[in-house]
Amino acid sequence: MKLLIYHLSGIIWIKEMEGIQDKFNEIAEDPTRELWSPLVDHVLIPASQIALIIFLTWLALRYLGQVIDRLLNLSRFQEKRGATLGRLIKSAARYVIYFIAAIAILEKLEIPVTSILAGAGIVGLAVGFGAQSLVKDVISGFFIIFEGQMEVGDYVQINGDVTGTVEEIGLRVTKIREFNQRLHYFSNGEISRVTNYNRDQMRPLVAVTVPFETDQELVQKTLNQVNEDLGRRLAPFVIEPFSIYGITNIGKDGVEYTITAVVTPEEYWSTEREMRKSIIRAFNLKGIEIAYPHQIMKVSPETPTIFPGKGNLET
């Protein structure tokens, strides 16, 4: 029995020696291949592939904006809506590119991606239950954009509180910049009411009050002349012509007239400023006073006064 064991051990030893000899013979025949093959297969090739992935990722991020802008231009979106959708699509596409690049690099490093994705899915599910506000913000952002509630460049009022220009509408946050340049960040889920001043047309309203004793026919004639002048100078922006809405109020200071029109949203504020300036200039030329708070005090001639010879005192 012992002799048989010794015999088998000898045979195994001889086979091992023959294998070692064959290995030495292969190295002797092609030493470069046997020495460099592991380095090339496991280091150089994966490293070059990872470098190529990084380069393609950089290239995609560099030209992503241009490609999206070109596609939106071909789709003939309105300028503001195209800018809004462009920023949203660029943001989402950037995240997708980063994700694909990370997965590709992990595969080249021979790291099990499926197990990582499975674990990430479980973690994402757990986080989803605790981050319902985040999900609400994202869903609200999509509705804001695709319902056209507001777009980049619009002048809006949010929740009846903050008024300013929309700078960016993201997946989670909307940025509003006030006239004084303060920048506000609103979570999309917190936006409950949007007042948009840039929708198709706007109606400027300018009221002016004149004293009761003023010639009302002269006032109306002068305002009609102002309307005609404004209509000529602002014709490219006018949708409905300037007109006198009528006497809109009779107060303690005088009679109030209101001038109105319908103009393009972009020229709303400048039109109101021009209306006020034109009214003041026309009233000055016609000698029409604009009412202001004042008091008239009448003193009887029999009443002693510190101003000799002054029966009436007007202040």
C-alpha positions as MATLAB code, in Angstrom:
seq = 'MKLLIYHLSGIIWIKEMEGIQDKFNEIAEDPTRELWSPLVDHVLIPASQIALIIFLTWLALRYLGQVIDRLLNLSRFQEKRGATLGRLIKSAARYVIYFIAAIAILEKLEIPVTSILAGAGIVGLAVGFGAQSLVKDVISGFFIIFEGQMEVGDYVQINGDVTGTVEEIGLRVTKIREFNQRLHYFSNGEISRVTNYNRDQMRPLVAVTVPFETDQELVQKTLNQVNEDLGRRLAPFVIEPFSIYGITNIGKDGVEYTITAVVTPEEYWSTEREMRKSIIRAFNLKGIEIAYPHQIMKVSPETPTIFPGKGNLET';
ca = [
       0.000    0.000    0.000;
       2.765    2.396    0.925;
       4.554    1.497   -2.256;
       1.464    2.426   -4.279;
       1.187    5.812   -2.514;
       4.850    6.564   -3.181;
       4.340    5.622   -6.799;
       1.345    7.962   -7.233;
       3.171   10.800   -5.503;
       6.049   10.378   -7.864;
       3.770   10.503  -10.885;
       2.118   13.737   -9.620;
       5.490   15.318   -8.957;
       6.677   14.430  -12.445;
       3.524   15.978  -13.967;
       4.051   19.167  -12.002;
       7.628   19.381  -13.112;
       6.556   18.842  -16.712;
       4.028   21.718  -16.332;
       6.689   23.984  -14.925;
       8.997   22.982  -17.744;
       6.334   23.758  -20.322;
       5.793   27.185  -18.731;
       9.511   27.911  -18.897;
       9.527   26.807  -22.521;
       6.642   29.200  -23.349;
       8.427   32.070  -21.637;
      11.633   31.189  -23.451;
       9.846   31.116  -26.815;
       7.966   34.493  -26.291;
       9.114   36.230  -23.098;
       7.433   39.576  -23.978;
       3.942   38.112  -24.269;
       4.101   36.137  -21.049;
       5.516   38.983  -18.971;
       3.443   41.911  -20.339;
       0.153   40.176  -21.066;
      -1.276   40.562  -17.488;
      -0.224   44.216  -17.383;
      -1.786   44.937  -20.756;
      -4.990   42.956  -20.118;
      -5.678   44.126  -16.581;
      -4.158   47.614  -16.412;
      -3.424   49.333  -19.726;
      -6.550   48.329  -21.660;
      -9.009   49.156  -18.810;
      -7.176   52.438  -18.145;
      -7.385   53.460  -21.815;
     -11.071   52.512  -21.923;
     -11.783   54.585  -18.806;
      -9.890   57.531  -20.314;
     -11.989   57.180  -23.479;
     -15.206   57.145  -21.406;
     -14.130   60.307  -19.557;
     -13.259   62.030  -22.839;
     -16.609   61.110  -24.424;
     -18.402   62.318  -21.291;
     -16.593   65.659  -21.443;
     -17.373   65.910  -25.162;
     -21.066   65.177  -24.585;
     -21.318   67.757  -21.791;
     -19.485   70.351  -23.874;
     -21.811   70.138  -26.890;
     -24.986   69.127  -25.051;
     -26.285   72.690  -24.773;
     -25.706   73.463  -28.452;
     -27.486   70.312  -29.618;
     -30.509   70.930  -27.368;
     -30.736   74.591  -28.422;
     -30.609   73.554  -32.088;
     -33.362   70.967  -31.605;
     -35.585   73.480  -29.794;
     -35.042   76.014  -32.559;
     -36.025   73.435  -35.166;
     -39.143   72.647  -33.109;
     -40.136   76.349  -33.343;
     -40.894   76.792  -29.673;
     -41.609   80.283  -28.437;
     -38.444   81.999  -27.286;
     -39.252   82.011  -23.563;
     -40.725   78.510  -23.535;
     -37.742   77.238  -25.481;
     -35.365   78.787  -22.925;
     -37.310   77.240  -20.044;
     -37.473   73.761  -21.565;
     -33.856   74.052  -22.669;
     -32.596   74.603  -19.116;
     -34.720   71.764  -17.792;
     -33.655   69.294  -20.502;
     -29.992   70.261  -20.123;
     -30.158   69.675  -16.381;
     -31.820   66.264  -16.754;
     -29.512   65.199  -19.606;
     -26.454   66.170  -17.580;
     -27.502   63.861  -14.747;
     -28.155   61.020  -17.229;
     -24.713   61.421  -18.810;
     -22.997   61.362  -15.417;
     -24.932   58.225  -14.449;
     -24.092   56.352  -17.665;
     -20.417   57.328  -17.417;
     -20.213   56.145  -13.792;
     -21.785   52.775  -14.657;
     -19.428   52.288  -17.609;
     -16.342   53.075  -15.488;
     -17.445   50.683  -12.743;
     -17.839   47.903  -15.305;
     -14.308   48.494  -16.617;
     -13.011   48.280  -13.059;
     -14.797   44.883  -12.789;
     -16.954   46.117   -9.934;
     -20.350   44.313   -9.809;
     -22.764   46.964  -11.059;
     -25.941   44.902  -10.670;
     -25.495   44.516   -6.941;
     -24.812   48.245   -6.594;
     -27.937   49.102   -8.592;
     -30.017   46.679   -6.543;
     -28.766   48.228   -3.320;
     -29.311   51.722   -4.697;
     -32.879   50.760   -5.605;
     -33.614   49.651   -2.058;
     -32.003   52.768   -0.624;
     -33.906   54.926   -3.132;
     -37.184   53.331   -2.108;
     -36.452   53.999    1.545;
     -35.410   57.577    0.816;
     -38.513   58.075   -1.325;
     -40.791   57.482    1.635;
     -38.879   60.024    3.690;
     -38.451   62.583    0.881;
     -42.014   63.057   -0.243;
     -41.525   66.828   -0.379;
     -38.707   66.325   -2.902;
     -40.974   64.207   -5.106;
     -43.691   66.858   -4.766;
     -41.246   69.585   -5.841;
     -40.203   67.638   -8.952;
     -43.775   66.839  -10.004;
     -44.866   70.436   -9.401;
     -41.928   71.651  -11.494;
     -43.048   69.545  -14.454;
     -46.602   70.882  -14.192;
     -45.378   74.490  -13.947;
     -43.385   74.085  -17.141;
     -45.747   72.043  -19.291;
     -48.837   74.019  -18.270;
     -46.987   77.218  -19.146;
     -47.702   78.918  -15.819;
     -44.474   80.878  -16.160;
     -41.322   80.820  -18.234;
     -37.805   82.175  -18.013;
     -37.908   85.965  -18.438;
     -41.525   86.397  -17.311;
     -42.392   89.053  -14.739;
     -44.452   87.256  -12.095;
     -45.782   87.443   -8.556;
     -45.429   84.281   -6.471;
     -47.992   83.470   -3.768;
     -49.052   87.129   -3.676;
     -45.775   87.991   -1.945;
     -42.636   88.182   -4.092;
     -42.656   89.968   -7.456;
     -39.809   89.708   -9.931;
     -38.363   88.139  -13.074;
     -38.087   84.362  -13.506;
     -34.424   83.485  -13.889;
     -34.609   79.696  -13.820;
     -37.147   76.906  -13.437;
     -35.447   73.713  -12.331;
     -36.647   70.261  -11.405;
     -36.888   71.250   -7.745;
     -36.345   75.006   -7.367;
     -37.551   78.137   -9.174;
     -35.434   81.315   -8.984;
     -37.119   84.749   -8.926;
     -35.079   87.974   -8.986;
     -36.709   91.134   -7.667;
     -36.190   94.594   -9.163;
     -33.753   95.395   -6.333;
     -31.738   92.335   -7.499;
     -32.527   90.106   -4.527;
     -32.724   86.490   -5.692;
     -35.420   84.252   -4.182;
     -35.416   80.444   -4.287;
     -38.832   78.769   -4.203;
     -39.353   75.034   -3.886;
     -41.749   74.156   -6.687;
     -44.052   72.391   -4.237;
     -44.451   75.642   -2.260;
     -45.718   77.641   -5.256;
     -49.486   77.748   -4.890;
     -50.376   80.928   -6.841;
     -48.671   82.515   -9.840;
     -49.636   85.925  -11.213;
     -48.015   86.317  -14.631;
     -47.636   89.788  -16.141;
     -46.367   88.456  -19.486;
     -49.346   86.721  -21.024;
     -50.367   87.930  -24.491;
     -51.581   91.428  -23.527;
     -51.737   93.886  -20.650;
     -54.012   96.850  -19.911;
     -52.269   99.980  -18.594;
     -54.521  102.193  -16.470;
     -53.530  105.750  -15.556;
     -55.823  107.949  -13.448;
     -55.565  111.733  -13.127;
     -57.643  114.011  -10.875;
     -58.496  117.630  -11.684;
     -60.190  120.210   -9.405;
     -63.975  120.631   -9.513;
     -63.748  124.184  -10.883;
     -61.709  123.084  -13.931;
     -63.415  123.181  -17.341;
     -64.290  119.514  -17.770;
     -64.783  119.802  -21.537;
     -61.255  121.205  -21.856;
     -59.936  118.315  -19.760;
     -61.612  115.705  -21.968;
     -60.464  117.428  -25.147;
     -56.883  117.540  -23.857;
     -56.953  113.874  -22.832;
     -58.257  112.908  -26.280;
     -55.312  114.752  -27.830;
     -52.973  112.871  -25.480;
     -54.527  109.568  -26.580;
     -54.055  110.394  -30.255;
     -50.427  111.361  -29.681;
     -49.716  108.184  -27.687;
     -51.408  106.061  -30.355;
     -49.099  107.472  -33.039;
     -45.879  107.171  -31.037;
     -46.544  103.741  -29.516;
     -48.365  102.192  -32.483;
     -46.116   99.054  -32.765;
     -47.024   97.995  -29.215;
     -50.722   98.936  -29.129;
     -53.343   96.165  -29.381;
     -56.379   98.272  -28.437;
     -56.197  102.084  -28.890;
     -55.864  104.574  -26.061;
     -59.179  105.932  -24.814;
     -60.780  107.783  -21.919;
     -62.491  105.225  -19.719;
     -64.565  108.051  -18.309;
     -64.992  109.767  -14.961;
     -64.041  106.951  -12.641;
     -64.338  108.765   -9.328;
     -65.566  111.986   -7.725;
     -63.682  112.513   -4.516;
     -63.009  115.278   -2.063;
     -60.043  116.470   -4.123;
     -61.771  116.639   -7.516;
     -62.861  114.671  -10.561;
     -60.887  111.595  -11.574;
     -60.421  110.556  -15.229;
     -58.849  107.261  -16.301;
     -57.010  106.577  -19.554;
     -56.684  102.963  -20.699;
     -55.377  100.837  -23.583;
     -54.215   97.294  -24.306;
     -50.539   96.785  -25.186;
     -47.976   94.007  -25.475;
     -46.722   92.712  -22.099;
     -43.120   93.742  -22.743;
     -44.095   97.418  -23.064;
     -46.616   97.571  -20.213;
     -44.483   99.445  -17.682;
     -42.907  101.838  -20.199;
     -46.350  102.609  -21.654;
     -47.730  103.605  -18.249;
     -44.729  105.858  -17.643;
     -45.146  107.490  -21.041;
     -48.882  108.011  -20.402;
     -48.209  109.863  -17.150;
     -45.509  112.015  -18.715;
     -47.715  112.934  -21.678;
     -50.643  113.900  -19.418;
     -48.474  116.209  -17.292;
     -46.926  117.851  -20.358;
     -50.323  118.401  -22.026;
     -51.919  119.789  -18.848;
     -49.062  122.238  -18.391;
     -49.474  123.488  -21.963;
     -53.237  123.962  -21.493;
     -52.921  125.474  -18.033;
     -54.893  122.659  -16.378;
     -54.039  121.985  -12.748;
     -53.817  118.529  -11.269;
     -55.754  118.270   -8.029;
     -53.843  118.036   -4.779;
     -54.953  118.197   -1.139;
     -55.351  121.818    0.035;
     -57.551  123.890    2.330;
     -59.435  127.160    1.759;
     -60.170  129.258    4.816;
     -62.651  132.139    4.501;
     -62.737  134.914    7.068;
     -65.750  137.245    7.457;
     -65.019  141.009    7.011;
     -66.395  141.674   10.486;
     -64.018  139.202   12.067;
     -60.866  140.834   13.526;
     -57.776  139.724   11.689;
     -54.060  140.143   12.123;
     -53.803  140.819    8.383;
     -55.190  144.350    7.836;
     -57.081  144.797    4.599;
     -57.395  141.033    3.975;
     -60.999  139.950    4.119;
     -60.321  136.456    2.816;
     -57.390  134.190    3.556;
     -56.601  131.292    1.288;
     -54.052  128.639    2.110;
];
